[in-house]
Amino acid sequence: MDFAPSDLAESLREEVRALCRGFPPEYWREHDHAGGYPWEFLKAFAERGWLGLVIPERYGGSGLGVTEAGVMLEAICESGAGLSGASPIHFYLFPLTPVIHHGSEEMKAAWLPALARGELMSAFGITEPDAGSDTSRISTRAKRREGGWTISGQKVWTTNAENAQKILLLARDQPRDDAQPYAGLTLFFTDLDRSRVTVRRIEKLGREAVDSNEVFINGLEAADADVVGEVGKGFAYLLDGLNPERIVIAFEAVGIGRAALRIAAAYARERVVFDRPIGRNQAIAHPLAAAWAKLEAAELLAFKAAWLFDHGRPCGREANAAKLLAADAGFEAADAALQTLGGFGYAKEYHLERLWREVRLYKIAPVSQQMVLNYLAQHVLELPKSY
Ligand SMILES: Cc1cc2nc3c(=O)[nH]c(=O)nc-3n(C[C@H](O)[C@H](O)[C@H](O)COP(=O)(O)OP(=O)(O)OC[C@H]3O[C@@H](n4cnc5c(N)ncnc54)[C@H](O)[C@@H]3O)c2cc1C
């Protein structure tokens, strides 16, 4: 067994680290405070060609795997950028999987090169007010018209919708059939035409730099050429992107946990209370040490899942388990770190509270811990489906 990331992944990690040093924690605190999109950071990644990391070379990308993507996103998070830095990059990598795998030649040739160069941004519209974990309940409707479709409905939590020119949008082309709840869902990659779409920002706990939105769609026109793959098979195409996304989320959570531990360990070495460094107290040291060990274990499983995916092998159980363990380990590390700093853990100045707020997201989205456990119970342990 060889657990070492490839030379390519290691050199990418070093280059990403070097780039991230130009974006210190103060940059992210300011963007978190003011809510401005980190355009300079995105541009720096675009200039190095890293937004097209998983886009095939013939469409202007690098054609690399989920391992390299995970290493890159982990390094961003570990730098202290957290999700404020990782999410803008993440959204160039994974929501596009169905387009890469199932889009027509014309669609890929038309849009992937511009996405790889960072000249276009795409939003990802699946979740609806009445359909989160249960995607089969979406009600956004796509109706046939001459030469295309007219789409109306509402999405929620749509990342990037404030600035995106394109949207990967799941809509229902037939009424829901209880016997086949995932049939009749079609995936569109289409223009986010602002004359037919209204976007309203959601105020949220963390990651304020990257917008999350309600999206009201009123008669959005999509061409037949905007359909990804075949009509009615949109849900199956989405599933293709789930495992790689869970894997990179695991890497991101590990990166945030490590950033938090770095801050906490430095503080625990220096801060003197009752005439000794607080790090000498095992009640401070042990939670940090335990968190470190759990992050290592979660990362190892993420590497295994990434290796399986990149070698074309089934990886559903490993991808889900890695996401589960990493989301918990990342939050546990951030929480132990915050406790270590006492009152200053609560202060913006030390950057921990931002990491703590950001990593909490990964216990909820893009899939909750409970839904991951449901998956493992049903598909690994062969227990009856619970919902
Ligand atoms: C910051 C942020 C960004 C996001 N970005 C996007 C995006 O870009 N595009 C997009 O489409 N979506 C996005 N989402 C939405 C995200 O994917 C959903 O929040 C997530 O899928 C959970 O759905 P929900 O919020 O509707 O929760 P619900 O499905 O309403 O679930 C609520 C709670 O009940 C639990 N629950 C439900 N059913 C069961 C069950 N059978 N067993 C056990 N527990 C259960 C869930 O685990 C959860 O804890 C984003 C969300 C956030 C917070």
The ligand as a MOL file (V3000), in Angstrom:
LIG
                    3D

  0  0  0     0  0            999 V3000
M  V30 BEGIN CTAB
M  V30 COUNTS 53 58 0 0 0
M  V30 BEGIN ATOM
M  V30 1 C -24.5110 27.7860 3.1430 0
M  V30 2 C -25.2840 26.8210 2.3170 0
M  V30 3 C -24.9970 26.7220 0.9630 0
M  V30 4 C -25.7490 25.8790 0.1630 0
M  V30 5 N -25.5150 25.8490 -1.1990 0
M  V30 6 C -26.3880 25.2050 -1.9980 0
M  V30 7 C -26.3160 25.3350 -3.4160 0
M  V30 8 O -25.4430 26.0150 -3.9480 0
M  V30 9 N -27.2460 24.7050 -4.1700 0
M  V30 10 C -28.2340 23.9440 -3.6330 0
M  V30 11 O -29.0270 23.4000 -4.3770 0
M  V30 12 N -28.3290 23.7830 -2.2770 0
M  V30 13 C -27.4440 24.4050 -1.4700 0
M  V30 14 N -27.5480 24.2790 -0.0990 0
M  V30 15 C -28.6380 23.4800 0.4610 0
M  V30 16 C -28.1890 22.2010 1.1570 0
M  V30 17 O -27.8240 21.2580 0.1950 0
M  V30 18 C -29.3490 21.7400 2.0610 0
M  V30 19 O -29.4070 22.6560 3.1470 0
M  V30 20 C -29.1650 20.3310 2.5460 0
M  V30 21 O -29.3280 19.4260 1.4810 0
M  V30 22 C -30.1960 19.9760 3.6470 0
M  V30 23 O -31.4880 20.2580 3.2030 0
M  V30 24 P -32.4670 21.1570 4.0800 0
M  V30 25 O -31.7120 22.3310 4.5510 0
M  V30 26 O -33.7040 21.4190 3.2880 0
M  V30 27 O -32.8090 20.2770 5.3250 0
M  V30 28 P -34.0650 19.2720 5.4700 0
M  V30 29 O -34.0640 18.2860 4.3500 0
M  V30 30 O -35.2910 20.0770 5.6890 0
M  V30 31 O -33.6920 18.5180 6.8110 0
M  V30 32 C -33.7390 19.1920 8.0770 0
M  V30 33 C -33.0720 18.2960 9.1140 0
M  V30 34 O -33.8210 17.0700 9.2130 0
M  V30 35 C -32.9350 15.9740 9.0280 0
M  V30 36 N -33.6480 14.8850 8.3500 0
M  V30 37 C -34.5230 14.9740 7.3140 0
M  V30 38 N -34.9590 13.7540 6.9680 0
M  V30 39 C -34.3260 12.8700 7.7680 0
M  V30 40 C -34.3410 11.4500 7.8950 0
M  V30 41 N -35.0740 10.6680 7.1010 0
M  V30 42 N -33.5440 10.8820 8.8280 0
M  V30 43 C -32.7800 11.6370 9.6530 0
M  V30 44 N -32.7370 12.9830 9.5890 0
M  V30 45 C -33.4890 13.5850 8.6480 0
M  V30 46 C -31.8040 16.5030 8.1620 0
M  V30 47 O -30.6450 15.7160 8.2940 0
M  V30 48 C -31.6370 17.9120 8.7330 0
M  V30 49 O -30.8190 17.8790 9.8800 0
M  V30 50 C -26.7790 25.0700 0.7380 0
M  V30 51 C -27.0280 25.1540 2.1130 0
M  V30 52 C -26.3100 26.0210 2.8930 0
M  V30 53 C -26.6500 26.1230 4.3520 0
M  V30 END ATOM
M  V30 BEGIN BOND
M  V30 1 1 1 2
M  V30 2 1 2 3
M  V30 3 2 2 52
M  V30 4 2 3 4
M  V30 5 1 4 5
M  V30 6 1 4 50
M  V30 7 2 5 6
M  V30 8 1 6 7
M  V30 9 1 6 13
M  V30 10 2 7 8
M  V30 11 1 7 9
M  V30 12 1 9 10
M  V30 13 2 10 11
M  V30 14 1 10 12
M  V30 15 2 12 13
M  V30 16 1 13 14
M  V30 17 1 14 15
M  V30 18 1 14 50
M  V30 19 1 15 16
M  V30 20 1 16 17
M  V30 21 1 16 18
M  V30 22 1 18 19
M  V30 23 1 18 20
M  V30 24 1 20 21
M  V30 25 1 20 22
M  V30 26 1 22 23
M  V30 27 1 23 24
M  V30 28 2 24 25
M  V30 29 1 24 26
M  V30 30 1 24 27
M  V30 31 1 27 28
M  V30 32 2 28 29
M  V30 33 1 28 30
M  V30 34 1 28 31
M  V30 35 1 31 32
M  V30 36 1 32 33
M  V30 37 1 33 34
M  V30 38 1 33 48
M  V30 39 1 34 35
M  V30 40 1 35 36
M  V30 41 1 35 46
M  V30 42 1 36 37
M  V30 43 1 36 45
M  V30 44 2 37 38
M  V30 45 1 38 39
M  V30 46 1 39 40
M  V30 47 2 39 45
M  V30 48 1 40 41
M  V30 49 2 40 42
M  V30 50 1 42 43
M  V30 51 2 43 44
M  V30 52 1 44 45
M  V30 53 1 46 47
M  V30 54 1 46 48
M  V30 55 1 48 49
M  V30 56 2 50 51
M  V30 57 1 51 52
M  V30 58 1 52 53
M  V30 END BOND
M  V30 END CTAB
M  END
